[in-house]
Amino acid sequence: MSAQAVGFAVGRNEISLIVPCHRVVGTNGSLAGYAGGIDKKITFLKLEGAYKNEYFIPKHSTAP
């Protein structure tokens, strides 16, 4: 998908949905990718009532 197409779609939408990065969880339930630290990510998820017991901290970084 081109950047122009994305820009057009964003411009046509009346409402933008923004997902806070601490809400991003791996498809397998891994809690990774939060610069603030995994402990803070878990705290935020619990505070929002979005934490699930199936979530886990990966043993190895998934960053490239």
PDB file with SEQRES, HELIX, SHEET and CRYST1 records, atoms N, CA, C and O in Angstrom:
SEQRES   1 A   64  MET SER ALA GLN ALA VAL GLY PHE ALA VAL GLY ARG ASN          
SEQRES   2 A   64  GLU ILE SER LEU ILE VAL PRO CYS HIS ARG VAL VAL GLY          
SEQRES   3 A   64  THR ASN GLY SER LEU ALA GLY TYR ALA GLY GLY ILE ASP          
SEQRES   4 A   64  LYS LYS ILE THR PHE LEU LYS LEU GLU GLY ALA TYR LYS          
SEQRES   5 A   64  ASN GLU TYR PHE ILE PRO LYS HIS SER THR ALA PRO              
HELIX    1 AA1 ALA A    3  ARG A   12  1                                  10    
HELIX    2 AA2 CYS A   21  ARG A   23  5                                   3    
HELIX    3 AA3 ILE A   38  LEU A   47  1                                  10    
CRYST1    1.000    1.000    1.000  90.00  90.00  90.00 P 1           1          
ATOM      1  N   MET A   1       0.853  -1.169   0.000  1.00  0.00           N  
ATOM      2  CA  MET A   1       0.000   0.000   0.000  1.00  0.00           C  
ATOM      3  C   MET A   1       0.898   1.231   0.000  1.00  0.00           C  
ATOM      4  O   MET A   1       1.860   1.307   0.764  1.00  0.00           O  
ATOM      5  N   SER A   2       0.588   2.167  -0.837  1.00  0.00           N  
ATOM      6  CA  SER A   2       1.424   3.371  -0.942  1.00  0.00           C  
ATOM      7  C   SER A   2       1.106   4.370   0.174  1.00  0.00           C  
ATOM      8  O   SER A   2       0.022   4.369   0.757  1.00  0.00           O  
ATOM      9  N   ALA A   3       2.082   5.206   0.437  1.00  0.00           N  
ATOM     10  CA  ALA A   3       1.885   6.246   1.447  1.00  0.00           C  
ATOM     11  C   ALA A   3       0.770   7.197   1.020  1.00  0.00           C  
ATOM     12  O   ALA A   3       0.042   7.719   1.863  1.00  0.00           O  
ATOM     13  N   GLN A   4       0.637   7.419  -0.268  1.00  0.00           N  
ATOM     14  CA  GLN A   4      -0.416   8.300  -0.773  1.00  0.00           C  
ATOM     15  C   GLN A   4      -1.796   7.717  -0.478  1.00  0.00           C  
ATOM     16  O   GLN A   4      -2.709   8.443  -0.087  1.00  0.00           O  
ATOM     17  N   ALA A   5      -1.945   6.408  -0.665  1.00  0.00           N  
ATOM     18  CA  ALA A   5      -3.225   5.754  -0.387  1.00  0.00           C  
ATOM     19  C   ALA A   5      -3.558   5.820   1.105  1.00  0.00           C  
ATOM     20  O   ALA A   5      -4.707   6.046   1.485  1.00  0.00           O  
ATOM     21  N   VAL A   6      -2.556   5.624   1.930  1.00  0.00           N  
ATOM     22  CA  VAL A   6      -2.770   5.705   3.379  1.00  0.00           C  
ATOM     23  C   VAL A   6      -3.175   7.120   3.769  1.00  0.00           C  
ATOM     24  O   VAL A   6      -4.110   7.311   4.547  1.00  0.00           O  
ATOM     25  N   GLY A   7      -2.478   8.103   3.231  1.00  0.00           N  
ATOM     26  CA  GLY A   7      -2.812   9.502   3.512  1.00  0.00           C  
ATOM     27  C   GLY A   7      -4.221   9.851   3.077  1.00  0.00           C  
ATOM     28  O   GLY A   7      -4.929  10.570   3.781  1.00  0.00           O  
ATOM     29  N   PHE A   8      -4.635   9.347   1.923  1.00  0.00           N  
ATOM     30  CA  PHE A   8      -5.991   9.594   1.429  1.00  0.00           C  
ATOM     31  C   PHE A   8      -7.022   8.978   2.371  1.00  0.00           C  
ATOM     32  O   PHE A   8      -8.016   9.616   2.717  1.00  0.00           O  
ATOM     33  N   ALA A   9      -6.778   7.731   2.784  1.00  0.00           N  
ATOM     34  CA  ALA A   9      -7.716   7.045   3.678  1.00  0.00           C  
ATOM     35  C   ALA A   9      -7.821   7.758   5.022  1.00  0.00           C  
ATOM     36  O   ALA A   9      -8.917   7.921   5.558  1.00  0.00           O  
ATOM     37  N   VAL A  10      -6.692   8.178   5.560  1.00  0.00           N  
ATOM     38  CA  VAL A  10      -6.691   8.886   6.848  1.00  0.00           C  
ATOM     39  C   VAL A  10      -7.443  10.208   6.711  1.00  0.00           C  
ATOM     40  O   VAL A  10      -8.195  10.591   7.607  1.00  0.00           O  
ATOM     41  N   GLY A  11      -7.244  10.897   5.606  1.00  0.00           N  
ATOM     42  CA  GLY A  11      -7.927  12.166   5.383  1.00  0.00           C  
ATOM     43  C   GLY A  11      -9.425  12.026   5.223  1.00  0.00           C  
ATOM     44  O   GLY A  11     -10.170  12.950   5.550  1.00  0.00           O  
ATOM     45  N   ARG A  12      -9.883  10.885   4.725  1.00  0.00           N  
ATOM     46  CA  ARG A  12     -11.312  10.658   4.491  1.00  0.00           C  
ATOM     47  C   ARG A  12     -12.047  10.179   5.745  1.00  0.00           C  
ATOM     48  O   ARG A  12     -13.269  10.300   5.827  1.00  0.00           O  
ATOM     49  N   ASN A  13     -11.323   9.643   6.708  1.00  0.00           N  
ATOM     50  CA  ASN A  13     -11.953   9.140   7.927  1.00  0.00           C  
ATOM     51  C   ASN A  13     -12.289  10.289   8.861  1.00  0.00           C  
ATOM     52  O   ASN A  13     -11.460  11.165   9.108  1.00  0.00           O  
ATOM     53  N   GLU A  14     -13.493  10.279   9.372  1.00  0.00           N  
ATOM     54  CA  GLU A  14     -13.906  11.323  10.310  1.00  0.00           C  
ATOM     55  C   GLU A  14     -13.366  11.095  11.715  1.00  0.00           C  
ATOM     56  O   GLU A  14     -13.172  12.040  12.480  1.00  0.00           O  
ATOM     57  N   ILE A  15     -13.129   9.845  12.038  1.00  0.00           N  
ATOM     58  CA  ILE A  15     -12.645   9.493  13.374  1.00  0.00           C  
ATOM     59  C   ILE A  15     -11.356   8.698  13.239  1.00  0.00           C  
ATOM     60  O   ILE A  15     -11.301   7.716  12.498  1.00  0.00           O  
ATOM     61  N   SER A  16     -10.329   9.117  13.948  1.00  0.00           N  
ATOM     62  CA  SER A  16      -9.068   8.370  13.963  1.00  0.00           C  
ATOM     63  C   SER A  16      -9.008   7.549  15.240  1.00  0.00           C  
ATOM     64  O   SER A  16      -9.312   8.050  16.323  1.00  0.00           O  
ATOM     65  N   LEU A  17      -8.619   6.296  15.112  1.00  0.00           N  
ATOM     66  CA  LEU A  17      -8.435   5.431  16.270  1.00  0.00           C  
ATOM     67  C   LEU A  17      -6.950   5.359  16.585  1.00  0.00           C  
ATOM     68  O   LEU A  17      -6.128   5.055  15.722  1.00  0.00           O  
ATOM     69  N   ILE A  18      -6.633   5.639  17.808  1.00  0.00           N  
ATOM     70  CA  ILE A  18      -5.243   5.594  18.238  1.00  0.00           C  
ATOM     71  C   ILE A  18      -5.134   4.531  19.324  1.00  0.00           C  
ATOM     72  O   ILE A  18      -5.837   4.590  20.334  1.00  0.00           O  
ATOM     73  N   VAL A  19      -4.251   3.561  19.112  1.00  0.00           N  
ATOM     74  CA  VAL A  19      -4.040   2.493  20.080  1.00  0.00           C  
ATOM     75  C   VAL A  19      -2.742   2.789  20.830  1.00  0.00           C  
ATOM     76  O   VAL A  19      -1.671   2.809  20.224  1.00  0.00           O  
ATOM     77  N   PRO A  20      -2.826   3.019  22.133  1.00  0.00           N  
ATOM     78  CA  PRO A  20      -1.604   3.266  22.897  1.00  0.00           C  
ATOM     79  C   PRO A  20      -0.645   2.082  22.776  1.00  0.00           C  
ATOM     80  O   PRO A  20      -1.078   0.929  22.774  1.00  0.00           O  
ATOM     81  N   CYS A  21       0.643   2.361  22.675  1.00  0.00           N  
ATOM     82  CA  CYS A  21       1.607   1.290  22.425  1.00  0.00           C  
ATOM     83  C   CYS A  21       1.648   0.254  23.548  1.00  0.00           C  
ATOM     84  O   CYS A  21       2.033  -0.888  23.299  1.00  0.00           O  
ATOM     85  N   HIS A  22       1.268   0.608  24.764  1.00  0.00           N  
ATOM     86  CA  HIS A  22       1.272  -0.404  25.823  1.00  0.00           C  
ATOM     87  C   HIS A  22       0.154  -1.429  25.620  1.00  0.00           C  
ATOM     88  O   HIS A  22       0.151  -2.473  26.272  1.00  0.00           O  
ATOM     89  N   ARG A  23      -0.792  -1.145  24.729  1.00  0.00           N  
ATOM     90  CA  ARG A  23      -1.872  -2.077  24.441  1.00  0.00           C  
ATOM     91  C   ARG A  23      -1.502  -3.103  23.377  1.00  0.00           C  
ATOM     92  O   ARG A  23      -2.269  -4.031  23.121  1.00  0.00           O  
ATOM     93  N   VAL A  24      -0.337  -2.949  22.756  1.00  0.00           N  
ATOM     94  CA  VAL A  24       0.087  -3.874  21.711  1.00  0.00           C  
ATOM     95  C   VAL A  24       0.654  -5.123  22.371  1.00  0.00           C  
ATOM     96  O   VAL A  24       1.599  -5.054  23.158  1.00  0.00           O  
ATOM     97  N   VAL A  25       0.054  -6.275  22.034  1.00  0.00           N  
ATOM     98  CA  VAL A  25       0.454  -7.561  22.587  1.00  0.00           C  
ATOM     99  C   VAL A  25       0.662  -8.520  21.422  1.00  0.00           C  
ATOM    100  O   VAL A  25      -0.103  -8.497  20.457  1.00  0.00           O  
ATOM    101  N   GLY A  26       1.690  -9.366  21.502  1.00  0.00           N  
ATOM    102  CA  GLY A  26       1.964 -10.327  20.440  1.00  0.00           C  
ATOM    103  C   GLY A  26       0.802 -11.285  20.242  1.00  0.00           C  
ATOM    104  O   GLY A  26       0.014 -11.514  21.159  1.00  0.00           O  
ATOM    105  N   THR A  27       0.697 -11.840  19.047  1.00  0.00           N  
ATOM    106  CA  THR A  27      -0.394 -12.776  18.752  1.00  0.00           C  
ATOM    107  C   THR A  27      -0.343 -14.007  19.646  1.00  0.00           C  
ATOM    108  O   THR A  27      -1.358 -14.672  19.852  1.00  0.00           O  
ATOM    109  N   ASN A  28       0.843 -14.311  20.179  1.00  0.00           N  
ATOM    110  CA  ASN A  28       0.970 -15.457  21.078  1.00  0.00           C  
ATOM    111  C   ASN A  28       0.830 -15.058  22.545  1.00  0.00           C  
ATOM    112  O   ASN A  28       1.004 -15.893  23.433  1.00  0.00           O  
ATOM    113  N   GLY A  29       0.514 -13.779  22.807  1.00  0.00           N  
ATOM    114  CA  GLY A  29       0.329 -13.308  24.178  1.00  0.00           C  
ATOM    115  C   GLY A  29       1.578 -12.729  24.809  1.00  0.00           C  
ATOM    116  O   GLY A  29       1.587 -12.446  26.007  1.00  0.00           O  
ATOM    117  N   SER A  30       2.641 -12.544  24.023  1.00  0.00           N  
ATOM    118  CA  SER A  30       3.881 -12.014  24.593  1.00  0.00           C  
ATOM    119  C   SER A  30       3.785 -10.503  24.802  1.00  0.00           C  
ATOM    120  O   SER A  30       3.246  -9.772  23.972  1.00  0.00           O  
ATOM    121  N   LEU A  31       4.319 -10.068  25.923  1.00  0.00           N  
ATOM    122  CA  LEU A  31       4.345  -8.651  26.265  1.00  0.00           C  
ATOM    123  C   LEU A  31       5.718  -8.113  25.902  1.00  0.00           C  
ATOM    124  O   LEU A  31       6.671  -8.262  26.667  1.00  0.00           O  
ATOM    125  N   ALA A  32       5.820  -7.499  24.757  1.00  0.00           N  
ATOM    126  CA  ALA A  32       7.103  -6.976  24.308  1.00  0.00           C  
ATOM    127  C   ALA A  32       6.876  -5.656  23.596  1.00  0.00           C  
ATOM    128  O   ALA A  32       5.747  -5.316  23.242  1.00  0.00           O  
ATOM    129  N   GLY A  33       7.941  -4.925  23.391  1.00  0.00           N  
ATOM    130  CA  GLY A  33       7.881  -3.731  22.576  1.00  0.00           C  
ATOM    131  C   GLY A  33       7.387  -2.475  23.266  1.00  0.00           C  
ATOM    132  O   GLY A  33       6.767  -1.629  22.622  1.00  0.00           O  
ATOM    133  N   TYR A  34       7.641  -2.329  24.545  1.00  0.00           N  
ATOM    134  CA  TYR A  34       7.249  -1.108  25.237  1.00  0.00           C  
ATOM    135  C   TYR A  34       8.494  -0.474  25.830  1.00  0.00           C  
ATOM    136  O   TYR A  34       9.124  -1.050  26.717  1.00  0.00           O  
ATOM    137  N   ALA A  35       8.855   0.715  25.344  1.00  0.00           N  
ATOM    138  CA  ALA A  35      10.086   1.378  25.761  1.00  0.00           C  
ATOM    139  C   ALA A  35      10.079   1.765  27.241  1.00  0.00           C  
ATOM    140  O   ALA A  35      11.140   1.927  27.843  1.00  0.00           O  
ATOM    141  N   GLY A  36       8.897   1.912  27.828  1.00  0.00           N  
ATOM    142  CA  GLY A  36       8.797   2.286  29.230  1.00  0.00           C  
ATOM    143  C   GLY A  36       9.121   1.153  30.181  1.00  0.00           C  
ATOM    144  O   GLY A  36       9.249   1.370  31.385  1.00  0.00           O  
ATOM    145  N   GLY A  37       9.255  -0.052  29.655  1.00  0.00           N  
ATOM    146  CA  GLY A  37       9.558  -1.227  30.473  1.00  0.00           C  
ATOM    147  C   GLY A  37       8.349  -2.131  30.623  1.00  0.00           C  
ATOM    148  O   GLY A  37       7.211  -1.669  30.701  1.00  0.00           O  
ATOM    149  N   ILE A  38       8.617  -3.427  30.661  1.00  0.00           N  
ATOM    150  CA  ILE A  38       7.546  -4.419  30.753  1.00  0.00           C  
ATOM    151  C   ILE A  38       6.748  -4.257  32.044  1.00  0.00           C  
ATOM    152  O   ILE A  38       5.533  -4.453  32.049  1.00  0.00           O  
ATOM    153  N   ASP A  39       7.423  -3.902  33.137  1.00  0.00           N  
ATOM    154  CA  ASP A  39       6.711  -3.741  34.409  1.00  0.00           C  
ATOM    155  C   ASP A  39       5.669  -2.633  34.330  1.00  0.00           C  
ATOM    156  O   ASP A  39       4.572  -2.770  34.873  1.00  0.00           O  
ATOM    157  N   LYS A  40       6.007  -1.538  33.655  1.00  0.00           N  
ATOM    158  CA  LYS A  40       5.041  -0.447  33.494  1.00  0.00           C  
ATOM    159  C   LYS A  40       3.916  -0.858  32.543  1.00  0.00           C  
ATOM    160  O   LYS A  40       2.759  -0.488  32.742  1.00  0.00           O  
ATOM    161  N   LYS A  41       4.266  -1.625  31.506  1.00  0.00           N  
ATOM    162  CA  LYS A  41       3.256  -2.094  30.553  1.00  0.00           C  
ATOM    163  C   LYS A  41       2.222  -2.957  31.291  1.00  0.00           C  
ATOM    164  O   LYS A  41       1.020  -2.796  31.080  1.00  0.00           O  
ATOM    165  N   ILE A  42       2.679  -3.853  32.138  1.00  0.00           N  
ATOM    166  CA  ILE A  42       1.779  -4.712  32.918  1.00  0.00           C  
ATOM    167  C   ILE A  42       0.923  -3.862  33.850  1.00  0.00           C  
ATOM    168  O   ILE A  42      -0.276  -4.106  33.983  1.00  0.00           O  
ATOM    169  N   THR A  43       1.530  -2.865  34.498  1.00  0.00           N  
ATOM    170  CA  THR A  43       0.789  -1.980  35.395  1.00  0.00           C  
ATOM    171  C   THR A  43      -0.331  -1.268  34.654  1.00  0.00           C  
ATOM    172  O   THR A  43      -1.461  -1.218  35.140  1.00  0.00           O  
ATOM    173  N   PHE A  44      -0.031  -0.714  33.477  1.00  0.00           N  
ATOM    174  CA  PHE A  44      -1.050  -0.017  32.692  1.00  0.00           C  
ATOM    175  C   PHE A  44      -2.167  -0.966  32.267  1.00  0.00           C  
ATOM    176  O   PHE A  44      -3.344  -0.616  32.358  1.00  0.00           O  
ATOM    177  N   LEU A  45      -1.811  -2.160  31.806  1.00  0.00           N  
ATOM    178  CA  LEU A  45      -2.824  -3.126  31.372  1.00  0.00           C  
ATOM    179  C   LEU A  45      -3.737  -3.517  32.535  1.00  0.00           C  
ATOM    180  O   LEU A  45      -4.952  -3.624  32.369  1.00  0.00           O  
ATOM    181  N   LYS A  46      -3.144  -3.729  33.714  1.00  0.00           N  
ATOM    182  CA  LYS A  46      -3.942  -4.081  34.894  1.00  0.00           C  
ATOM    183  C   LYS A  46      -4.831  -2.912  35.312  1.00  0.00           C  
ATOM    184  O   LYS A  46      -5.996  -3.111  35.657  1.00  0.00           O  
ATOM    185  N   LEU A  47      -4.293  -1.702  35.283  1.00  0.00           N  
ATOM    186  CA  LEU A  47      -5.053  -0.513  35.655  1.00  0.00           C  
ATOM    187  C   LEU A  47      -6.278  -0.351  34.757  1.00  0.00           C  
ATOM    188  O   LEU A  47      -7.337   0.071  35.219  1.00  0.00           O  
ATOM    189  N   GLU A  48      -6.135  -0.681  33.491  1.00  0.00           N  
ATOM    190  CA  GLU A  48      -7.230  -0.556  32.526  1.00  0.00           C  
ATOM    191  C   GLU A  48      -8.138  -1.782  32.496  1.00  0.00           C  
ATOM    192  O   GLU A  48      -9.144  -1.793  31.787  1.00  0.00           O  
ATOM    193  N   GLY A  49      -7.787  -2.810  33.259  1.00  0.00           N  
ATOM    194  CA  GLY A  49      -8.589  -4.037  33.258  1.00  0.00           C  
ATOM    195  C   GLY A  49      -8.408  -4.864  32.001  1.00  0.00           C  
ATOM    196  O   GLY A  49      -9.275  -5.663  31.647  1.00  0.00           O  
ATOM    197  N   ALA A  50      -7.274  -4.674  31.320  1.00  0.00           N  
ATOM    198  CA  ALA A  50      -7.028  -5.372  30.057  1.00  0.00           C  
ATOM    199  C   ALA A  50      -5.996  -6.488  30.196  1.00  0.00           C  
ATOM    200  O   ALA A  50      -5.689  -7.167  29.215  1.00  0.00           O  
ATOM    201  N   TYR A  51      -5.459  -6.687  31.391  1.00  0.00           N  
ATOM    202  CA  TYR A  51      -4.436  -7.720  31.582  1.00  0.00           C  
ATOM    203  C   TYR A  51      -5.087  -9.096  31.634  1.00  0.00           C  
ATOM    204  O   TYR A  51      -6.134  -9.280  32.255  1.00  0.00           O  
ATOM    205  N   LYS A  52      -4.451 -10.059  30.972  1.00  0.00           N  
ATOM    206  CA  LYS A  52      -4.923 -11.446  30.988  1.00  0.00           C  
ATOM    207  C   LYS A  52      -3.821 -12.340  31.527  1.00  0.00           C  
ATOM    208  O   LYS A  52      -2.640 -12.088  31.288  1.00  0.00           O  
ATOM    209  N   ASN A  53      -4.197 -13.373  32.247  1.00  0.00           N  
ATOM    210  CA  ASN A  53      -3.215 -14.284  32.823  1.00  0.00           C  
ATOM    211  C   ASN A  53      -2.427 -15.044  31.755  1.00  0.00           C  
ATOM    212  O   ASN A  53      -1.367 -15.594  32.051  1.00  0.00           O  
ATOM    213  N   GLU A  54      -2.926 -15.081  30.524  1.00  0.00           N  
ATOM    214  CA  GLU A  54      -2.229 -15.788  29.441  1.00  0.00           C  
ATOM    215  C   GLU A  54      -1.030 -14.995  28.931  1.00  0.00           C  
ATOM    216  O   GLU A  54      -0.174 -15.554  28.245  1.00  0.00           O  
ATOM    217  N   TYR A  55      -0.952 -13.713  29.251  1.00  0.00           N  
ATOM    218  CA  TYR A  55       0.166 -12.892  28.790  1.00  0.00           C  
ATOM    219  C   TYR A  55       1.446 -13.345  29.472  1.00  0.00           C  
ATOM    220  O   TYR A  55       1.426 -13.796  30.617  1.00  0.00           O  
ATOM    221  N   PHE A  56       2.563 -13.222  28.759  1.00  0.00           N  
ATOM    222  CA  PHE A  56       3.841 -13.609  29.335  1.00  0.00           C  
ATOM    223  C   PHE A  56       4.939 -12.691  28.821  1.00  0.00           C  
ATOM    224  O   PHE A  56       4.798 -12.041  27.785  1.00  0.00           O  
ATOM    225  N   ILE A  57       6.031 -12.653  29.564  1.00  0.00           N  
ATOM    226  CA  ILE A  57       7.196 -11.874  29.172  1.00  0.00           C  
ATOM    227  C   ILE A  57       8.110 -12.809  28.375  1.00  0.00           C  
ATOM    228  O   ILE A  57       8.496 -13.864  28.877  1.00  0.00           O  
ATOM    229  N   PRO A  58       8.462 -12.434  27.137  1.00  0.00           N  
ATOM    230  CA  PRO A  58       9.314 -13.307  26.334  1.00  0.00           C  
ATOM    231  C   PRO A  58      10.717 -13.418  26.945  1.00  0.00           C  
ATOM    232  O   PRO A  58      11.225 -12.462  27.531  1.00  0.00           O  
ATOM    233  N   LYS A  59      11.327 -14.580  26.804  1.00  0.00           N  
ATOM    234  CA  LYS A  59      12.669 -14.802  27.349  1.00  0.00           C  
ATOM    235  C   LYS A  59      13.749 -14.101  26.536  1.00  0.00           C  
ATOM    236  O   LYS A  59      14.792 -13.715  27.064  1.00  0.00           O  
ATOM    237  N   HIS A  60      13.479 -13.941  25.230  1.00  0.00           N  
ATOM    238  CA  HIS A  60      14.437 -13.293  24.350  1.00  0.00           C  
ATOM    239  C   HIS A  60      13.737 -12.141  23.637  1.00  0.00           C  
ATOM    240  O   HIS A  60      12.549 -12.214  23.323  1.00  0.00           O  
ATOM    241  N   SER A  61      14.492 -11.086  23.389  1.00  0.00           N  
ATOM    242  CA  SER A  61      13.940  -9.928  22.696  1.00  0.00           C  
ATOM    243  C   SER A  61      13.477 -10.307  21.300  1.00  0.00           C  
ATOM    244  O   SER A  61      14.117 -11.104  20.614  1.00  0.00           O  
ATOM    245  N   THR A  62      12.357  -9.727  20.890  1.00  0.00           N  
ATOM    246  CA  THR A  62      11.848  -9.965  19.547  1.00  0.00           C  
ATOM    247  C   THR A  62      12.200  -8.804  18.622  1.00  0.00           C  
ATOM    248  O   THR A  62      11.791  -8.782  17.461  1.00  0.00           O  
ATOM    249  N   ALA A  63      12.962  -7.837  19.141  1.00  0.00           N  
ATOM    250  CA  ALA A  63      13.347  -6.677  18.334  1.00  0.00           C  
ATOM    251  C   ALA A  63      14.376  -7.084  17.277  1.00  0.00           C  
ATOM    252  O   ALA A  63      15.224  -7.941  17.523  1.00  0.00           O  
ATOM    253  N   PRO A  64      14.292  -6.464  16.109  1.00  0.00           N  
ATOM    254  CA  PRO A  64      15.271  -6.795  15.056  1.00  0.00           C  
ATOM    255  C   PRO A  64      16.663  -6.337  15.374  1.00  0.00           C  
ATOM    256  O   PRO A  64      17.579  -6.549  14.580  1.00  0.00           O  
TER     257      PRO A  64                                                      
END                                                                             
